[in-house]
Amino acid sequence: MKKKSIKILDCTLRDGGYLNNWSFGYKTICSIINNLSLCGIDYIECGFLKEDLYNRDKTFFSNILELEKIIIPHQNQKYTLMVNFGEYDIKNFSKCENKNIKIRVAFKKHNQKEAINYISKLKSLDWDVFVNPMSTNTYQSSELKNLILDLNVIKPYGVSIVDTLGNMYEKDVVEMFNSIDEVLDKDISLGFHSHNSLQLSFANTKAFLNQNIDRDLVIDSCLYGMGRGAGNLCTELIIKYLNDLYKSKYEILPVLKSIDFDLKPIYQNSPWGYSTPYYIAALYGCHPNYANYLVKYNFTDEQINKILLQIPKEEKISFNLDLIEKIAENFR
């Protein structure tokens, strides 16, 4: 199969943080980074860049120097930090002095124009940037093509298909992959970030990898599938798959050690994984936070189904607390 490379980006410390308010604890943060590095994971996402006071027990960073203090023992490892567009002023960035750290910028469709300008400014400061358009499968074909053409001018390090709602099937992944690949500059990597709401993260990732093209691919995953609601693609599953079918050389034991000692204690307090409320949210293309809200207040699956049916199409993709409270009140 013709490909330049397949890389894994583990985002446990960032995406998994939705479960524990990013309060992993300093010792656990260092342990996870160390074990992922020993495993040979290509990119370790260490958290978010946010305009907030730094707390070393959390995976929020107010500047790059705070991350560098943690990652010093692993000089050659590659890392990423994510910015949710609108949460971190471009003025907080100086010129990139550590090419082992890359920035990922996530944005909603209605912020696309401003986000592209933000990414362009990051590039001018010599940062390698991954672009994560949220809910990528909600873009119309023409919208997606125009986005990719704009990004080709900037030439980011990578662009990802982001299944925010967890409602993509294998055929959807293949269709979107081919649509993007047809237009995207061949020197830009293509990534995939999945959610397991329909128990399809692994199947969808295999479909993504099966495309016979000459381009760098980047797969997002989390240890033990840690992530909000139904969770994400399991790092331990995908690295075994790549070792067996693509002759990768990831070490399995450090990952298992991290799951045992770092992740399972968190799971005991804040479990994640497949559940019918998140399945229902994916079924109707609703943001998983709607399901999370309804689970918190002990609504039955039947009630959740009826409530989510009442969310207007234009409100499904982004979580609207006032709206869900108003609709849910009729079912209390």
C-alpha angles and dihedrals in degrees: 000000000000115000139132095221145323116222133184123224110194111204100178094124092050109032094028089057092078086078099054102024087257089289098137095144124242095264092052093045090054092044093052092048091047095049094045089051092050088050090056097242107174099220127019114199105210100188143278133325104229137164095247139109110281117248113183091212091063132063096236116109127193093196142005095256090066090059093045091059089061100042100046094108090060103052098165097043118109119232139184136201122196129225120199100214110255095027101083124043115231087227088072090069124086125187112302112261099168115057091186088074118071131183127230118202119201120191142168121244095253090056094051099112094048092042092054089052089050091050090048091055091049089053090051087057089055096252120149104231132199113202119217113185103194118235090008092179091065091067117103114235093255092047092051093047092050091049092052093047090053091049092049088064091054095039101212120196091251147348124213136207102227117201093196094164094044092228103118123118126206093263090053091053092049094047093049092043091054094044091054096040091054091060107024118099107259092233091061116087120233120221139189128213113185138183123211101225092124095034088251105113094105095041092047091048091052089051089051092051094046093069109112103226140127102242138107111260127203122197122199117216142156133218110264086358090283111185146113115300112336092009131222142280110307114245091210091056098047097045091052089049092050092047091053102040105024101032093243117161107221116153111235102194098067089053092050090049091053092048091052099045105023108029109031094061088055091046091056090061100032111023123195135186142095116341133160096244091060090043089055091049090052090045091061097035093248127152110263091237088073089061091043091055093049093047089052090059094045100246114169121246089252091053092046089053092052094044096049090049088064096057109107116242093246092055099048102085098052123046114250110190096188091052097049091046090053094048094042092053089072090060100047 
